[in-house]
C-alpha cells in the first residue's frame, strides 16, 4: 500500500515562467549552464553539469502566507521536460546520490506550520517518509529540501 506521493513543480508553472521570464515575485528569471546537479524541480532528475542549461527563479511551495512560507531559488530546465511520474517512489537518482543531494524532510500541519524536521542521512528516504507519515499523525505533508543549501526539492503528500 502506498503511503505517500511525490509532487514536483508542474509543467504548467514552468511553461508560464519560460513564457514570461518573470517569477512569481516579479524577479527576472535568468539562465545559466548547470554548475551543479540541481535537480530540475519538474523532472526531479539531476542536471548534467556544464551541459544542461537551467533557469534560476525564486519559488515558494506554499499556498498560505504566514511565517513559515519560505521562498528561495530553484532550478528548472530551460527546455520543456516531463514531470516526474514515478510519484509513489522518491526520485532514485536523488536518493542514490547522498553526496550531491543531502536531504532533510520538513513536516507541516494543515495550517502550514512547520512541526517536524528530520535529516535523512544514511536512512532510506522512502522508508523514512513512510515511517514519518505512520508515526507523526499531525504531519499533513513534507518538503524534501537540500540540507546544505536549504532549497526546496519537492513536496511529499500522504496518500
Long-range contacts (C-beta under 8 A, 24 or more apart in sequence): 2-88, 2-159, 3-129, 3-130, 3-133, 3-134, 3-158, 3-159, 4-88, 4-129, 4-130, 4-133, 4-142, 4-156, 4-157, 4-158, 4-159, 5-87, 5-88, 5-156, 5-157, 5-159, 6-44, 6-84, 6-86, 6-87, 6-88, 6-89, 6-90, 6-91, 6-154, 6-155, 6-156, 7-87, 7-154, 7-155, 7-156, 7-157, 8-41, 8-42, 8-43, 8-44, 8-83, 8-84, 8-154, 9-41, 9-42, 9-59, 9-74, 9-76, 9-154, 10-42, 10-83, 11-42, 11-80, 11-81, 11-82, 11-83, 14-42, 14-76, 14-77, 14-80, 15-80, 17-55, 17-57, 17-76, 18-55, 18-78, 18-80, 23-57, 23-58, 23-59, 24-58, 24-59, 24-60, 25-58, 25-71, 27-57, 27-58, 29-55, 29-56, 29-57, 30-55, 30-56, 31-55, 31-56, 31-78, 32-56, 34-75, 36-100, 37-97, 37-100, 37-101, 38-75, 39-75, 39-91, 39-93, 39-94, 39-101, 39-153, 40-75, 40-76, 40-77, 40-81, 41-74, 41-75, 41-76, 41-152, 41-153, 41-154, 42-76, 42-77, 42-81, 42-82, 42-83, 42-84, 43-77, 43-81, 43-82, 43-83, 43-84, 44-84, 44-91, 44-93, 44-94, 44-153, 44-154, 45-81, 45-84, 45-91, 45-93, 46-93, 46-94, 46-97, 46-100, 46-101, 47-75, 47-77, 52-77, 52-78, 53-77, 53-78, 53-79, 54-78, 59-152, 61-143, 61-152, 61-155, 62-112, 63-112, 64-111, 64-112, 66-111, 66-112, 66-113, 68-108, 68-112, 68-113, 68-114, 69-112, 70-152, 72-150, 72-151, 72-152, 73-151, 74-151, 74-152, 84-154, 88-159, 89-126, 90-125, 90-126, 90-129, 90-144, 90-156, 91-154, 94-153, 95-124, 95-125, 95-126, 98-122, 101-146, 101-153, 102-146, 102-147, 102-148, 103-144, 103-145, 103-146, 103-147, 103-153, 104-144, 104-145, 104-146, 104-147, 104-150, 105-129, 105-132, 105-142, 105-143, 105-144, 105-145, 105-156, 106-142, 106-143, 106-145, 107-132, 107-136, 107-139, 107-140, 107-141, 107-142, 108-139, 108-140, 108-141, 108-142, 108-143, 109-138, 109-139, 109-140, 110-140, 115-139, 116-142, 119-147, 120-147, 129-156, 133-158
